Amino acid sequence: MNYFEFESVLQNGCFISLLCATLLSWWEITFTNFFNKKIIYYYQKNKLFFQSRIFVWLSSLFLGTILIARWFISQHAPLSNLYESLLWLCWGILTFGLLGNRAQVTHPSVVASMSSSALLINGFANLSLPLSMQTPSYLIPALQSNWLLMHVSVMMFSYSCLFCGSLVSLIFLAVSQKKLKISFSLQLGNHMLLEKEKNFLFLRTLDQISVRSITTGFCLLTIGILSGAVWANEAWGSYWSWDPKETWAFITWLVFATYLHLRVFQGWEGFRSAILASFGLITLWICYFGLNWLGQGLHTYGLFINQI
Amino acid sequence: MMASTASLLTPHAAKAAQSWLSQNANLCTTSHSSPQPLFIGGSCPFRGRASRRRNAAIVRWDSGGLKQTSSSFEDICQGCRLQGLGFGLGSGKGRGLRRGPVAEVVGGQEGAQAGASGRGSSNGASGVKVANVPPPLKIQGDRTQNGGPNQNGVKLFNGEGDGVSGSATNGSAANVSVSNGAPANGAKQPLNGNAKQAPNGKPAALVGSTTEPPNRIQAPQFGNGVLALPQRLWRRTLRSLSSLELAIGTLLTVAALSALGTVVEQNKSYQFYINNYPEENPSFGFLSWKVLLDLELDHIYTSWWFLSLLAFLAACLMACTSTRQLPMAKVARRWRFLKSKAQFRDMDIIEELPRAKAADLVPMLTTKGYEVFMKGPAVYAFRGLAGKLGPIGVHIGLILTMAGCAYSATAGFDGSSMTPQGQEFFIGDILKPVGILSRMPAAEQYRVHVNNFSIDYMPNGNVNQYYSDLSIVDLNDNEVYHKMIKVNDPLRYGGVTMYQTDWNLASLQARVDGGAPFRLPMAILDDGVGKTGKLFGTFLRTGPAEEPRGVSLVARDFLSVAIYGPDGNFVGVRRPGSNKPITVDGKDIVIEELIGATGMQLKYDPGVPFVYAGFGTLIVTVIVSQVSHDQLWALEEGGALIVGARSTKNKQSLPGDLDFLFDALPEYLPSEEEGRSMERAASGRNGKKASVAR
């Protein structure tokens, strides 16, 4: 078996397990909401619930293997073009989206959003990008540097964390269909919770997940932008040249800084911060993905418009 | 308020505390022989001048065993004195600034009383003075008010409690603000509206935040001297600049304008804008090339309004850091004891544990990494203070970075060169000043000699790397430095850095009909930006001088040269150095060599150290800011222990962590006799707290 066969097996496996994860989590969401209590109890008792996580870990494993194999084959970190960075993003979403959450907190809605977006990203990368971009190849001179691993990987991890946090905020917006001022001075007792309180708790959990992911992502984004600036100084003599990609990364940083500040100092928790995080998601996506349609600047490694 | 000694410690707890203290003797600040004050679990954060002789005595180590005393309030050093800090934007609305818990307010009152004798600026506007202490908040589900026994009392702070946090307070916070002109003589005047109800019906002093400590600005006292007016104006400007809305608005405006710069092409030629933004059909109805160039939209990032906006942002940052964050850091380090159950509100967790002792909490908290302070029945513990100080570092890092960038932009040198192999240039000729503070570095006198330029190709013909072999030569033609540079590996000498950025084919060396070799200069036919590569060409004359007749030689890279005949037809391809002649138009041409030119970017940037320092600060402090600042208050009252806790980043796991702690707390079941004496005491004395018999 040569490398390409090996990789295609892994890719297919990853895709299938992502598909299973998505479908299973959708099934689980339906179960918790619409079926009667007896069935739910049965599933909970037999620990059959919330097992879509397993498929997510499986696909994360597949993707990790693919990346490591690529690294080995091409002798450089697999971060040289859009295809490879999409794979990293996928892997990051699956791993970080579920890493920060313990078992009891990983509600199927969170799993559903992570796995479906990873599915779409993976599908796009494998099916829509030109084959020339998908094959591991040599690095151009500008990328032949140790900074490649440092800067681009940190940026991809930060994109994953921010993406996860913003996705969870979207779930929040979907679940809370009205404005909810969530106060966190809440102490639980041992009594049975009402439906309303359960919903409240769930929303609060989502809010916490979102803020922790976004905070981590923000730290990593800072480090990524700064390492990119230092690399640019080493390579081109200018640590900031208002390149579109740099500019949009800066804009994303500003938007998420606004998110953190308004959250902490103005008490914008709950609904309003979810709106902000969704806006941040749009900015993030423009920064990472949308700029490839622009076609100019120093970051055009992912340019595929001309090749399609 | 002196509590009786030893009455608060059961023998079991006393032993535990004693053994802990002996094990952690290195934390004691003084010797054990003489009764000196020390702190449990840490040292006084305020070892400043004011506190040297006035270390707040919380626990006294006595030769007879551990005793507890609480010093009177006045003994607490100046730095630790509970102060209410005032701020006022003049409007008194206090929008966007958070309030601390009521403890601040009450402490301020006491502090004001104690320090009312006009003691210096730090005490001057002991801002938040309440005219009257508000009634305790009616807590939902508080069964103690019904008089019945309460088990692990659970306090649900939703609904009612919601209104106290966050948004609702902003309007009502008006009542707790202090105007700038707090009376200089320290008179205890109630401020406007303090006694009134807030608009939403809650008593004024209940406003508070769930998450953040007070975010206040010192309002020092001014005299009536000459500098009073400028000082007051300066203060007012600072306070307006430090408004959060202003900063966020500026931030988002910068973001939006930066985004505009990615949509409108930057730094293109005049003709480009004339072509693409025609006057007859302007984009959006008004954006023709004239408007675009007038608004400086072709170079947004260096336009005066963008730079002013950035400078304004920097000013907001500096104002915010100096007026808010630094005082906040001071406040965050203070320990604030809560003196009554009513003051336990606005926290993430509040629990009441019957028949537990505060002293038992202390060693458990210290093992968890808290710094614990104890004063009588009250305990205050915190950990992770770095998380509170981190954001200050972030702001400082940002300011440092911006200062470095500004310095670079005004004091740097820049330039690019395209030098054929074998030639040289003066550094001073290439470097051009960037701003008004630019001073030419000493390296200007040196020459850079390009010894060789080569391209390393990969098997499939793609470029692997560009190499330039450079020598730095001084005025006496001595080589002082030598390096082979490539992309991502520049040459640094004398503060000047040279980067490999570009290349050209400079000339072609050929021989015609076996004659002497000669060089033909090559010209760029195609810039190749965005496409497959550049194209260079040259013309070899084969006819007499009067006829424009010759052979075209075209090359993309060092690998091959394409030859075209006089009529433009393709004749063949030759690899330079293969010595294989090609016959065109009756002549035998041997292409010997392609000589390249290396394109370099030279830079002299004195601001880089500052920028890098700013970067380093940012990286470190952004990570440090993630440390969670956890605070915990406890109060023994009425035989039960009330514990309140608050966390900035750990809200989710706080209940679990604390449950662990609470479960380990021992519960002191009263003996029959004690129980009877407690009942007797409670019923016998009105208004006085029952003291637990020994």
Interface residues (C-beta under 8 A of the other chain):
Chain A: Y138 I140 P141 A142 Q144 S145 W147 K181 I182 S183 F184 S185 L186 Q187 L188 G189 N190 H191 F200 T205 Q208 R212 T215 T216 F218 C219 T222 I223 L226 A229 V230 N233 E234 A235 W236 G237 S238 Y239 W240 W242 P244 T247 W248 F250 I251 L254 V255 A257 T258 H261 L262 V264 F265 Q266 G267 W268 E269 L291 L294 G295 Q296
Chain B: G96 L97 R98 N152 V154 K155 L156 F157 N158 G161 D162 V164 S165 G166 S167 T169 N170 S209 T210 T211 E212 N215 L244 A247 I248 L251 L252 V254 A255 S258 A259 G261 T262 E265 Q266 Y301 R345 D346 M347 D348 I349 I350 E351 C405 M458 N460 N462 V463 N464 Q465 Y466 K486 V487 N488 P490 T497 Y499 T501 G530 Q601 L602 K603 D605 V608 V611 Y612 F615 L618 I619 V622 I623 Q626 T648 K649 K651 Q652 P655
